[in-house]
Amino acid sequence: QVQLVESGGGLVQAGGSLRLSCAASGRTFSSYTMGWFRQAPGKEREFVAAISWSGGSTYYADSVKGRFTISRDNAKNTVYLQMISLKPEDTAVYYCAAARRGWLNPDDYVYWGQGTQVTVSS
């Protein structure tokens, strides 16, 4: 019912910026909480940010607060993650996901994109 496709990843120097996009299909897109997760090689998948279906509530991992901004445009069926002041430890595959409930637990998310690689060089 929901298909997610991430884009916008790439190679950037420390201190640089990237904007990730997640294009969604499905008539009920606006009813889902949307989240971003990331996974570095050899590490567990971790929560990055989430936004409610209305866009009125957002949540961020402590590691990205003040640097990352999540937003959504329901008219375009698209979720964004604006990342500034990137650090080498931000290097990971970033995944977009959709949930009917919940915020932080990846098990709450039902639909996942294929991921986009973000690499931050020092």
C-alpha positions as CSV (number, residue, x, y, z in Angstrom):
1,Q,0.0,0.0,0.0
2,V,3.0,2.3,0.6
3,Q,6.2,2.4,-1.4
4,L,9.1,4.5,-0.3
5,V,12.1,5.6,-2.4
6,E,15.0,7.6,-0.9
7,S,17.3,9.8,-2.8
8,G,19.8,12.6,-2.2
9,G,22.7,10.7,-0.5
10,G,26.3,11.1,-1.5
11,L,29.8,12.0,-0.4
12,V,30.3,15.2,1.5
13,Q,33.1,16.7,3.6
14,A,32.7,17.2,7.3
15,G,30.8,20.4,8.0
16,G,28.9,20.1,4.8
17,S,25.2,19.6,4.1
18,L,22.9,17.2,2.3
19,R,19.2,17.0,1.8
20,L,17.6,13.6,1.6
21,S,14.2,13.0,0.0
22,C,11.7,10.2,0.4
23,A,9.1,9.9,-2.3
24,A,6.0,7.9,-1.2
25,S,3.2,6.3,-3.1
26,G,-0.2,5.3,-1.7
27,R,-3.5,7.0,-1.1
28,T,-3.1,6.9,2.7
29,F,0.4,8.5,2.8
30,S,-0.8,11.4,4.9
31,S,-2.1,9.2,7.7
32,Y,1.4,7.7,8.5
33,T,4.1,8.8,10.8
34,M,7.2,9.1,8.8
35,G,10.7,8.4,10.1
36,W,14.3,8.3,9.2
37,F,16.7,5.7,10.4
38,R,20.3,5.0,9.7
39,Q,22.6,2.0,9.9
40,A,26.4,2.1,9.7
41,P,28.5,-0.9,8.8
42,G,28.7,-3.4,11.7
43,K,26.2,-1.4,13.8
44,E,22.6,-1.6,14.7
45,R,20.0,0.4,12.9
46,E,19.2,3.6,14.9
47,F,16.4,6.2,15.0
48,V,17.2,9.6,13.5
49,A,14.0,11.6,13.2
50,A,10.3,11.3,12.8
51,I,7.4,13.5,11.9
52,S,3.6,13.0,12.6
53,W,1.1,12.7,9.8
54,S,0.1,16.4,10.2
55,G,3.6,17.6,10.4
56,G,2.8,19.2,13.8
57,S,5.1,17.0,15.9
58,T,8.7,16.0,15.3
59,Y,11.2,14.0,17.2
60,Y,15.0,13.8,16.9
61,A,17.7,11.6,18.2
62,D,20.0,13.5,20.6
63,S,22.9,13.0,18.2
64,V,21.3,15.0,15.5
65,K,19.3,17.7,17.4
66,G,20.2,21.1,16.1
67,R,21.7,19.8,12.9
68,F,19.0,17.8,11.2
69,T,15.5,18.9,10.2
70,I,12.7,16.6,9.1
71,S,9.7,17.9,7.2
72,R,7.0,16.6,4.9
73,D,4.9,17.8,2.0
74,N,1.8,15.7,1.9
75,A,0.7,17.3,-1.4
76,K,3.9,15.9,-2.9
77,N,3.9,12.7,-0.9
78,T,7.4,13.5,0.1
79,V,9.4,13.5,3.3
80,Y,12.7,15.4,3.7
81,L,15.7,15.3,5.9
82,Q,17.8,18.4,5.8
83,M,21.3,17.7,7.3
84,I,23.8,20.4,8.1
85,S,27.1,20.4,10.0
86,L,27.7,16.8,9.0
87,K,30.2,14.7,11.0
88,P,32.0,11.5,10.0
89,E,29.9,9.6,12.5
90,D,26.9,10.5,10.5
91,T,28.1,8.1,7.8
92,A,25.5,5.4,7.2
93,V,22.8,4.1,5.0
94,Y,19.7,6.2,5.6
95,Y,16.3,4.7,5.4
96,C,12.9,6.2,5.2
97,A,10.0,4.4,6.9
98,A,6.3,4.7,7.6
99,A,4.4,3.7,10.7
100,R,0.7,3.8,11.7
101,R,1.7,4.4,15.3
102,G,4.8,4.9,17.4
103,W,7.9,7.1,17.0
104,L,11.2,5.6,18.1
105,N,11.0,1.9,17.7
106,P,11.9,0.6,14.3
107,D,9.5,-2.3,14.9
108,D,6.6,0.1,14.7
109,Y,7.4,1.0,11.1
110,V,5.7,-1.2,8.5
111,Y,7.1,0.2,5.3
112,W,10.7,0.8,4.4
113,G,12.6,2.3,1.5
114,Q,15.7,0.8,0.0
115,G,18.1,3.3,1.7
116,T,20.5,5.9,0.4
117,Q,24.2,6.1,1.3
118,V,25.6,9.1,3.1
119,T,29.3,9.3,3.5
120,V,31.0,12.1,5.4
121,S,34.8,12.5,5.0
122,S,37.0,14.0,7.7
